[in-house]
């Protein structure tokens, strides 16, 4: 069974940890074998033991080559690596005393790792393998030969049989101690790191599920927007025709007051039609000409001018703190609507004092919208962008939810926070069209929004 992208990344990380752990196992086994044979004079079948160690080393070289490939690592592949380790450890124990060897607990190592990083069904398979191997090692093995008597310290006065028994006991105690220290280090470092990899994978999956839930809300809102645009479009068109006919019927100067009121109605109808166009954009029905590349400074000036026409009673101070010439942005209607929503939220709580600060480099645009309203609570800050927030007092609702979604779809970030002196600061970061990677990403986002 192939893993998902996050699962494949976790499996690759675990295989990398297994590669490191196997190197330590090979090094430790070789060191023990050298000390036991060439220093303590133990009589062990060295040729088969070195052959198994060489097999483990060759397998680890293949593992290193596998890690260099781009193909995803699957669960079954990781399990087969652990099975190979279990068989190699069983072979080492077979030629070194079997179950009587104090290092026989090494067989639990593949089982611990399997239980930590793989699904439960693989754990049961590994349990059957290591239990079968340990059971066979009880009855079939090359027995450990006692060390030469000259190597035994402070036992020269004991009879020969007692010396050999005392020697076996010392060897068993030392092996048990070494096994305990190694297993403690294993659990404290490698197993914990592998478990951290799994927790990171679960965190990423939770983020993906949360993003999918947010996308479902956006799709639902887009569906409602498309339905509303379809239902309201015809009445607005009829009203526009009637207003135009009234303007033609009352063209004289004696009807100047009536004409002003009709022009206001016409302007409001146009605003409603533009709002419907934005709603259609959220539903994927925007016209192809709604998104185009434009210089950042010109785009922001047009945006501020459009907002001032919509909110003539509000006072906005627009300030450019730092600018790089030639920087361009995708002037999408959905992005403009998102930024207008944020300015409208600020104007709802602070109509007499709104500040828009802008600064941009060749690759990034940073906007700050500052108001002097009551601020925003910490609890509400956590919910913004996750779902529509119904709070008419602070002017936060579906519009801000869609603004968050639009900015994030374009690769940007929105952060809202209360200021110590009062009011709220909304910081918006957007990538620009300078680097090729960002350009391709933004253009793909534009094509998705344009329904191409």
Phi and psi in degrees as a GROMACS rama.xvg file:
@    title "Ramachandran Plot"
@    xaxis  label "Phi"
@    yaxis  label "Psi"
@TYPE xy
-75.4291  146.431  UNK-2
-88.6807  161.595  UNK-3
-70.9091  175.496  UNK-4
-60.2222  -46.4416  UNK-5
-65.6433  -39.9978  UNK-6
-65.1478  -39.5586  UNK-7
-64.5341  -40.4689  UNK-8
-62.7773  -42.2361  UNK-9
-64.6898  -41.7847  UNK-10
-64.4606  -38.8493  UNK-11
-64.943  -42.0773  UNK-12
-63.1649  -40.8306  UNK-13
-67.3854  -36.7505  UNK-14
-65.0021  -35.6539  UNK-15
-65.4879  -41.8643  UNK-16
-64.4811  -37.5465  UNK-17
-64.3726  -37.3956  UNK-18
-60.9728  -45.165  UNK-19
-64.8538  -44.1794  UNK-20
-64.8161  -37.9419  UNK-21
-66.4054  -36.0458  UNK-22
-60.9762  -43.6176  UNK-23
-64.1287  -38.4897  UNK-24
-64.4022  -42.5205  UNK-25
-63.2107  -43.8076  UNK-26
-63.835  -45.5264  UNK-27
-64.8494  -42.3352  UNK-28
-64.42  -42.919  UNK-29
-63.2972  -41.4225  UNK-30
-64.3465  -43.5937  UNK-31
-63.092  -41.0688  UNK-32
-65.9927  -41.309  UNK-33
-65.0327  -44.5658  UNK-34
-64.9386  -43.9997  UNK-35
-65.997  -39.6212  UNK-36
-86.4039  -48.2291  UNK-37
-94.2424  -13.8827  UNK-38
-108.84  -50.1055  UNK-39
-87.3449  -11.0296  UNK-40
75.4318  25.977  UNK-41
-67.8545  141.7  UNK-42
-92.5173  95.318  UNK-43
-123.33  148.441  UNK-44
-71.3674  87.9296  UNK-45
-66.9766  -34.5052  UNK-46
-61.2409  -50.4747  UNK-47
-63.0092  -37.3854  UNK-48
-65.2255  -45.6149  UNK-49
-66.038  -31.1276  UNK-50
-64.786  -40.9247  UNK-51
-67.4866  -40.7673  UNK-52
-62.8259  -39.7993  UNK-53
-64.1221  -37.0938  UNK-54
-63.0717  -43.1974  UNK-55
-62.6285  -39.7202  UNK-56
-65.7506  -41.5172  UNK-57
-64.4801  -41.4095  UNK-58
-62.7771  -35.373  UNK-59
-70.9288  -33.5077  UNK-60
-63.2263  -41.3182  UNK-61
-64.8864  -36.0348  UNK-62
-63.2808  -40.6329  UNK-63
-62.4171  -41.744  UNK-64
-64.0383  -37.5633  UNK-65
-65.1413  -36.1689  UNK-66
-68.0056  -20.7145  UNK-67
-80.3959  -14.0769  UNK-68
-80.4285  159.029  UNK-69
-89.2333  -9.45471  UNK-70
-65.886  141.992  UNK-71
-67.4496  146.046  UNK-72
-87.4893  131.485  UNK-73
-104.842  163.943  UNK-74
-62.1274  -41.9922  UNK-75
-62.0302  -38.8585  UNK-76
-63.0918  -44.4216  UNK-77
-62.9904  -38.7609  UNK-78
-65.0279  -39.4846  UNK-79
-65.8682  -35.6118  UNK-80
-60.5514  -43.6467  UNK-81
-67.5994  -35.3474  UNK-82
-63.5646  -41.099  UNK-83
-61.7125  -40.6952  UNK-84
-62.8444  -41.8366  UNK-85
-62.9293  -40.5219  UNK-86
-68.1927  -39.0928  UNK-87
-66.1746  -40.5728  UNK-88
-64.6646  -38.9962  UNK-89
-62.4576  -40.0458  UNK-90
-64.6183  -41.6856  UNK-91
-61.4275  -42.3529  UNK-92
-68.1532  -33.3013  UNK-93
-60.3919  -40.0024  UNK-94
-90.2725  6.25456  UNK-95
-137.223  43.4616  UNK-96
100.25  -5.34047  UNK-97
62.4623  -135.866  UNK-98
-69.1478  -16.1165  UNK-99
-78.6906  -11.4121  UNK-100
-71.4289  131.396  UNK-101
-65.9025  -13.3706  UNK-102
-94.3122  15.0575  UNK-103
-64.5379  -17.5128  UNK-104
-65.6653  -14.06  UNK-105
-55.8248  -25.2333  UNK-106
-64.1774  -21.1151  UNK-107
-75.933  -16.4846  UNK-108
-59.5048  -51.5566  UNK-109
-61.4098  -33.4081  UNK-110
-68.0085  -40.8244  UNK-111
-61.8716  -45.3405  UNK-112
-66.3504  -41.3241  UNK-113
-61.7674  -44.0622  UNK-114
-66.2002  -24.0826  UNK-115
-83.5881  -40.9923  UNK-116
-114.612  -9.10167  UNK-117
-120.087  160.871  UNK-118
-60.7571  165.607  UNK-119
-64.5573  -32.7804  UNK-120
-62.3848  -35.5517  UNK-121
-69.2144  -31.5945  UNK-122
-63.8984  -41.3592  UNK-123
-65.1427  -40.858  UNK-124
-62.495  -42.8001  UNK-125
-67.216  -36.6228  UNK-126
-61.0855  -43.1546  UNK-127
-62.5532  -39.4198  UNK-128
-67.1307  -49.2734  UNK-129
-71.5487  -35.2815  UNK-130
-66.1917  -40.5954  UNK-131
-63.9153  -43.0331  UNK-132
-63.0408  -43.9679  UNK-133
-65.7729  -38.4216  UNK-134
-63.8734  -42.6662  UNK-135
-65.9794  -34.5224  UNK-136
-70.0617  -15.8528  UNK-137
-70.8364  -34.0162  UNK-138
-105.955  -25.042  UNK-139
-127.061  113.278  UNK-140
-170.976  162.4  UNK-141
-88.3162  117.077  UNK-142
-67.3724  149.132  UNK-143
-73.7448  131.446  UNK-144
-87.3407  143.735  UNK-145
-65.1919  151.682  UNK-146
-69.1185  156.383  UNK-147
-57.0056  144.133  UNK-148
-60.6012  -30.4993  UNK-149
-63.5762  -22.2405  UNK-150
-82.241  -10.6071  UNK-151
-85.2948  129.852  UNK-152
-98.2269  135.443  UNK-153
58.659  34.8413  UNK-154
-130.965  19.1723  UNK-155
-72.2234  -16.6183  UNK-156
-89.788  -7.04114  UNK-157
-84.9597  153.217  UNK-158
-60.1364  161.338  UNK-159
-61.3229  -44.1135  UNK-160
-66.4798  -36.7221  UNK-161
-69.5589  -35.6146  UNK-162
-59.8432  -45.3753  UNK-163
-64.4506  -39.2617  UNK-164
-65.7254  -44.0956  UNK-165
-63.1926  -35.9979  UNK-166
-66.5795  -44.5395  UNK-167
-61.5344  -39.1404  UNK-168
-63.8397  -44.6671  UNK-169
-61.5971  -41.7227  UNK-170
-63.1627  -40.8065  UNK-171
-67.0856  -41.7481  UNK-172
-63.4756  -44.4067  UNK-173
-62.5544  -43.1418  UNK-174
-63.5328  -40.1747  UNK-175
-64.1875  -41.553  UNK-176
-62.4519  -46.3537  UNK-177
-62.0639  -40.6145  UNK-178
-64.3554  -39.5426  UNK-179
-64.7538  -44.4092  UNK-180
-63.7711  -43.3364  UNK-181
-65.8063  -42.9375  UNK-182
-66.0719  -37.4483  UNK-183
-62.9027  -44.3394  UNK-184
-64.3497  -36.9878  UNK-185
-61.1203  -49.3872  UNK-186
-66.6249  -38.5129  UNK-187
-71.2824  -24.164  UNK-188
-119.062  -66.8109  UNK-189
-67.741  -48.0269  UNK-190
-64.5354  -38.0945  UNK-191
-64.622  -41.5702  UNK-192
-63.6867  -40.0213  UNK-193
-66.288  -39.2474  UNK-194
-65.3619  -36.2643  UNK-195
-63.3786  -36.1682  UNK-196
-61.5175  -41.8205  UNK-197
-65.9542  -40.7846  UNK-198
-64.4718  -37.5838  UNK-199
-64.8741  -38.5706  UNK-200
-63.1473  -44.0421  UNK-201
-63.7284  -36.3314  UNK-202
-64.0107  -42.8943  UNK-203
-64.5784  -39.9595  UNK-204
-63.8369  -38.3411  UNK-205
-63.6077  -39.6313  UNK-206
-64.3225  -39.3115  UNK-207
-65.2975  -41.6038  UNK-208
-64.2657  -39.3795  UNK-209
-65.5677  -39.9478  UNK-210
-65.85  -38.5561  UNK-211
-64.0458  -39.6825  UNK-212
-64.7968  -40.1181  UNK-213
-65.5753  -39.6002  UNK-214
-63.6503  -36.3881  UNK-215
-62.4516  -40.1271  UNK-216
-64.1291  -40.4981  UNK-217
-65.1665  -41.3282  UNK-218
-62.0889  -41.1422  UNK-219
-63.3434  -43.121  UNK-220
-65.1525  -37.584  UNK-221
-64.6226  -38.232  UNK-222
-64.1541  -44.333  UNK-223
-63.3517  -38.0132  UNK-224
-64.2255  -41.6113  UNK-225
-63.6099  -41.4305  UNK-226
-64.2948  -42.2583  UNK-227
-65.592  -40.1906  UNK-228
-62.497  -39.0089  UNK-229
-67.2584  -40.048  UNK-230
-75.0007  -36.1704  UNK-231
-90.171  -21.983  UNK-232
-58.2427  -44.3141  UNK-233
-65.7115  -48.4361  UNK-234
-59.4008  -38.3217  UNK-235
-65.118  -39.815  UNK-236
-62.3347  -41.0996  UNK-237
-63.9205  -42.4348  UNK-238
-63.7736  -39.3843  UNK-239
-62.8602  -40.904  UNK-240
-64.3948  -43.6645  UNK-241
-64.7722  -41.1889  UNK-242
-63.7958  -41.4655  UNK-243
-64.116  -39.3868  UNK-244
-65.7373  -39.0167  UNK-245
-65.354  -38.4108  UNK-246
-62.653  -37.5222  UNK-247
-72.0907  -35.5229  UNK-248
-71.0358  -34.5757  UNK-249
-111.447  65.5078  UNK-250
-90.0449  -8.3708  UNK-251
-76.6267  163.026  UNK-252
-68.9905  -24.2663  UNK-253
-68.4472  -13.9475  UNK-254
-109.576  28.7859  UNK-255
-61.4141  -40.7413  UNK-256
-63.5973  -43.0113  UNK-257
-63.9361  -40.2603  UNK-258
-63.9791  -38.6176  UNK-259
-61.2254  -42.6864  UNK-260
-66.6924  -37.6084  UNK-261
-66.6289  -37.9552  UNK-262
-64.7524  -36.8239  UNK-263
-63.0546  -42.9421  UNK-264
-61.1489  -42.2102  UNK-265
-62.3323  -42.8999  UNK-266
-62.8052  -40.6584  UNK-267
-67.821  -35.7197  UNK-268
-64.4843  -40.3128  UNK-269
-63.2524  -39.4329  UNK-270
-61.7628  -41.7176  UNK-271
-63.7288  -40.393  UNK-272
-65.5823  -38.9226  UNK-273
-64.6388  -39.6804  UNK-274
-62.578  -39.1643  UNK-275
-64.9157  -35.8396  UNK-276
-63.0948  -39.2094  UNK-277
-66.8153  -39.43  UNK-278
-61.5514  -39.6668  UNK-279
-65.3815  -34.0715  UNK-280
-63.1516  -40.0793  UNK-281
-63.8332  -28.5386  UNK-282
-90.679  3.82496  UNK-283
84.568  20.9749  UNK-284
-116.599  26.8459  UNK-285
-76.6698  152.581  UNK-286
-70.5778  156.927  UNK-287
-65.8694  -29.1079  UNK-288
-82.6608  4.62294  UNK-289
-78.4374  -16.3087  UNK-290
-121.867  127.273  UNK-291
-156.83  159.2  UNK-292
-78.618  138.546  UNK-293
-151.125  150.034  UNK-294
-62.6929  142.218  UNK-295
-61.5005  -46.9199  UNK-296
-62.1181  -43.5772  UNK-297
-65.7487  -40.4684  UNK-298
-61.9511  -44.3839  UNK-299
-67.7502  -38.3536  UNK-300
-62.555  -43.197  UNK-301
-64.7673  -37.9468  UNK-302
-64.6181  -45.0361  UNK-303
-65.0575  -40.388  UNK-304
-64.0761  -42.1297  UNK-305
-63.4307  -41.22  UNK-306
-67.7472  -39.5783  UNK-307
-63.9502  -32.0856  UNK-308
-68.4171  -34.5315  UNK-309
-77.032  -33.7426  UNK-310
-123.317  71.1161  UNK-311
-66.1547  -21.9671  UNK-312
-83.5478  -12.6396  UNK-313
-90.6181  153.364  UNK-314
-114.926  117.803  UNK-315
-119.847  131.261  UNK-316
-106.819  115.65  UNK-317
-101.919  125.147  UNK-318
-135.743  127.711  UNK-319
-99.178  113.375  UNK-320
-86.9854  -35.756  UNK-321
-155.365  134.537  UNK-322
-143.228  141.823  UNK-323
-111.085  125.411  UNK-324
-66.4796  143.933  UNK-325
89.695  -7.78411  UNK-326
-68.9187  138.45  UNK-327
-129.21  154.594  UNK-328
-136.267  153.454  UNK-329
-78.9151  111.614  UNK-330
-84.5634  76.7928  UNK-331
-83.1099  146.835  UNK-332
-66.0191  -35.6332  UNK-333
-66.4151  -37.2985  UNK-334
-66.9507  -44.3607  UNK-335
-59.6801  -42.3873  UNK-336
-63.42  -38.1684  UNK-337
-64.2402  -45.2904  UNK-338
-67.3063  -37.5739  UNK-339
-64.2451  -36.7027  UNK-340
-62.1259  -41.3443  UNK-341
-66.2619  -41.4091  UNK-342
-65.1326  -38.3693  UNK-343
-64.9927  -38.9131  UNK-344
-61.9739  -40.7713  UNK-345
-66.2039  -39.9135  UNK-346
-68.3758  -28.6214  UNK-347
-64.6124  -32.6384  UNK-348
-102.867  -16.2397  UNK-349
-148.664  69.9304  UNK-350
-68.0347  -21.4823  UNK-351
-97.3773  -6.51403  UNK-352
-152.169  91.162  UNK-353
-124.579  138.52  UNK-354
-127.349  130.365  UNK-355
-116.424  113.738  UNK-356
-108.115  138.059  UNK-357
-133.896  141.28  UNK-358
-150.834  141.236  UNK-359
-150.657  149.5  UNK-360
-108.143  -163.441  UNK-361
-74.0964  -14.8488  UNK-362
-125.65  -9.7327  UNK-363
-148.721  139.723  UNK-364
-111.344  131.01  UNK-365
-121.283  123.738  UNK-366
-118.226  144.27  UNK-367
-132.293  121.627  UNK-368
-107.693  118.337  UNK-369
-118.811  128.59  UNK-370
-122.715  174.351  UNK-371
-116.134  35.2828  UNK-372
-80.1707  -163.736  UNK-373
-76.94  -2.5202  UNK-374
88.6647  -172.792  UNK-375
-137.243  138.192  UNK-376
-73.2008  156.143  UNK-377
-65.2143  -40.7404  UNK-378
-62.3608  -39.6737  UNK-379
-70.4898  -31.3622  UNK-380
-61.6847  -37.9243  UNK-381
-66.7846  -27.8561  UNK-382
-88.6465  -17.0044  UNK-383
-63.8718  133.88  UNK-384
84.3069  -13.5834  UNK-385
-90.1223  -32.8904  UNK-386
-161.878  161.348  UNK-387
-61.4752  131.797  UNK-388
-109.444  116.682  UNK-389
-86.691  102.06  UNK-390
-151.332  85.3224  UNK-391
-65.1815  -23.6737  UNK-392
-64.8509  -39.6485  UNK-393
-102.4  2.364  UNK-394
69.1765  32.7799  UNK-395
-114.375  125.953  UNK-396
-163.548  -138.391  UNK-397
-62.6268  -38.8936  UNK-398
-58.2404  -43.9864  UNK-399
-70.6408  -35.0853  UNK-400
-61.1025  -44.7088  UNK-401
-66.9381  -33.7202  UNK-402
-63.3166  -45.8065  UNK-403
-57.225  -47.2667  UNK-404
-63.1211  -42.8233  UNK-405
-63.8759  -46.5587  UNK-406
-64.2513  -42.0635  UNK-407
-67.5651  -35.0026  UNK-408
-62.64  -33.1726  UNK-409
-86.6322  8.01309  UNK-410
86.9729  16.1116  UNK-411
-103.754  -176.949  UNK-412
-139.377  140.395  UNK-413
-120.056  133.492  UNK-414
-133.121  125.236  UNK-415
-112.878  134.388  UNK-416
-150.887  149.368  UNK-417
-80.0487  143.731  UNK-418
-92.0417  148.802  UNK-419
-60.3606  -35.824  UNK-420
-84.2728  2.45844  UNK-421
106.534  152.679  UNK-422
94.5185  -179.442  UNK-423
-128.882  140.499  UNK-424
-115.383  125.575  UNK-425
-109.67  114.304  UNK-426
-102.577  127.762  UNK-427
-122.766  127.654  UNK-428
-119.216  128.567  UNK-429
-132.128  138.585  UNK-430
-76.2948  149.729  UNK-431
-108.371  -179.674  UNK-432
-97.9953  42.5845  UNK-433
-97.0616  -51.0178  UNK-434
-81.4952  151.15  UNK-435
-65.2192  -37.6413  UNK-436
-64.862  -44.9513  UNK-437
-67.1698  -37.4316  UNK-438
-61.3184  -46.0688  UNK-439
-62.0066  -40.9083  UNK-440
-64.5054  -45.1535  UNK-441
-66.8323  -38.8393  UNK-442
-67.2783  -36.1752  UNK-443
-65.3365  -40.5862  UNK-444
-62.1295  -38.8639  UNK-445
-65.2163  -41.0162  UNK-446
-65.3721  -37.0359  UNK-447
-63.8905  -43.9327  UNK-448
-66.9675  -31.3215  UNK-449
-81.422  -5.28491  UNK-450
73.7204  24.5118  UNK-451
